[in-house]
Amino acid sequence: MTSAANVEALERASGRDWAGWVAVFEAAGGPSLGHRELVAVAYRDLGHVDNPGWWAQMTAVAYEQHIGRRAPGQRQDGSYECSVSRTHGGTLDQALGAWLEVAAGLSGVGGVPFAGSATSTATPAYRRWRAALSDGSRLLAEVSLRADRAVVTLTWSRLPSPEAKDEARPVLKALLASL
């Protein structure tokens, strides 16, 4: 089942209660729909929110969890990911700079070495730093603005199990605490 926090956030953002979202998905074909089709169903009703594409993805994933297609933190490919975020304040570039200082001292994450050099990209709205790890997992540091304050989000993806996802959370939190 979907975690209560996700449902509450969806309800606040969309103005529709969870039972209403379930009814929308069921009327459109529910469990017979693939992920992209579920996103399209949610997107039609989210034009009034900021970043409707992101909310449509979140709503579709919550429904997939609701019907048992996915566990919390599970990706469409069956792998898992863990994300944590922290408000840094300042500009995108200042927050990215703070992350780069932390990352410069790392040879890996959670005992898993990096597999090559990290890459960075920038858009007007985001700054992203990505690194592959030797076990096939990936680490992403994404800096975005929320209410004109920079937020750093770390995501460890391609994790093999729910247990690995749970073990990743304190590692990521410790990294953010060092900003």
C-alpha positions, 0 to 999 in steps of 0.5 A, spaced: 500 500 500 501 507 498 505 510 504 500 515 508 505 521 507 505 520 499 497 520 499 497 526 504 501 530 499 498 528 493 491 530 496 494 537 498 497 538 491 491 535 487 485 537 491 482 530 490 482 525 496 486 518 494 479 515 494 477 519 488 484 518 485 483 510 485 476 512 482 479 516 476 484 510 475 479 505 475 474 508 470 480 509 465 482 501 466 486 501 472 490 495 473 490 493 465 494 500 464 501 500 463 505 506 467 505 511 461 498 510 461 497 511 468 501 517 468 497 520 462 490 519 466 493 523 472 496 528 468 489 530 465 487 532 472 493 536 474 493 542 469 492 546 475 498 544 479 506 547 479 510 541 475 504 537 473 508 532 470 512 530 476 505 530 480 502 525 475 508 520 475 508 520 483 500 519 482 501 513 477 507 510 482 502 511 488 496 507 484 501 502 482 503 501 489 496 501 491 494 495 487 501 491 489 504 492 482 510 496 486 513 496 493 515 503 496 521 505 493 521 500 487 522 502 480 519 500 474 525 495 472 524 492 479 530 495 482 530 500 488 532 507 489 532 511 496 532 519 496 533 524 501 533 532 501 536 538 505 534 545 504 541 548 503 539 555 501 542 560 497 543 559 489 543 553 485 550 554 484 552 555 491 548 549 493 552 545 487 558 548 490 557 545 497 555 538 494 562 538 490 566 540 496 563 534 499 563 529 493 571 531 492 572 527 498 569 521 496 572 515 493 565 511 493 558 511 497 556 506 503 563 502 502 561 501 494 567 505 490 565 509 484 566 506 477 569 512 473 569 520 474 562 523 475 559 528 470 555 534 471 550 538 467 546 544 468 540 547 466 536 554 468 532 550 473 537 544 475 544 542 477 545 535 477 552 531 478 552 523 477 556 518 479 556 510 477 558 505 482 562 499 481 556 495 483 552 497 478 548 502 482 548 510 481 548 516 485 545 523 483 545 529 486 540 534 484 540 541 486 533 545 485 529 551 487 523 550 492 520 557 494 527 560 492 531 556 496 536 551 493 534 544 495 540 538 494 537 531 493 541 525 493 538 519 490 541 512 490 538 508 484 539 501 481 539 498 488 537 490 488 532 490 494 528 493 499 533 492 504 539 495 500 534 501 499 533 501 507 541 501 508 542 507 503 538 512 507 542 513 513 548 513 508 545 519 504 543 523 510 550 523 513 552 525 506 547 531 506 549 533 514 556 534 511 554 540 507 
